[in-house]
């Protein structure tokens, strides 16, 4: 089982994987990293998660991006 830590700041979001040590996995994750994360919440008993950011919503399964929804301009 993988454990992840999401760090969010004004300049963007970063993902760390927690194991024997912390390692950054931001580049290989499906998480939106270009801006701050407003909310990251588990869905369906933790099998999936939803990430809300300024520009839209990302649906994740683990660290795999399943879909991204953005509002019309």
N, C-alpha and C positions, 0 to 999 in steps of 0.2 A: 504494500500500500504506500502510495506517495503522499507526502504532506507538503503543502505549499504555503508560502507566506507572500501576500501581496502588499507591496509598499506603494503608497500613492502620495504624490506631491503635486504642486502646481505645474511643474515641468513635465510630468508624466508618471507612469506606473512601472514598477519593476516586479518581477516574480523571482522568488528564491525557493529552492527545493531544500527541505530539511531532512537530512539523513544523519550520518555520523558527523557531518559538518554542513554548513550552509553553502550552497552554490547557486549562482545566478543562472536562471534558465529563461530569461526574458525573451531572447531571440527565438527560441524553439517553442514558445507558448503561443496559443491562439488569443491571448489576452490583448485588448486594445491598450497600447502603451504610449500613444502620442499625446495623451493628456491625462488629467487626474481621473481616478475611478470614484464615482459617487457612491456606488453600492456594489458589493459582490455577495450574492446569497445562494445557498444550495437549493436545488430543486429535486424532487423525487428521491427522497432519502439520501441525498448526497451524490447520486449518480450523475447529475448534471448541475450546472450553475448558471446564473445569469449575472452579467456585469453591466452596470449602467454607467455611462460616461456622458460627457457634455454633448457629444454628437450622435448618440444612439444607444443601442442595446446589443450585447453580444451573448449568444447562447453557447455554452461550453459543455463538453463531456471530458472530464479530466482537464487537460490543457489543450485539447483539440477544439478548434473553433468549428461549430456546427452551422451557425448562421449569424448574420449581423443585420440588424434593422436600423435604418436611419430615417428620420422624418423628411418628408418632401420639403424642398426649399421654397 
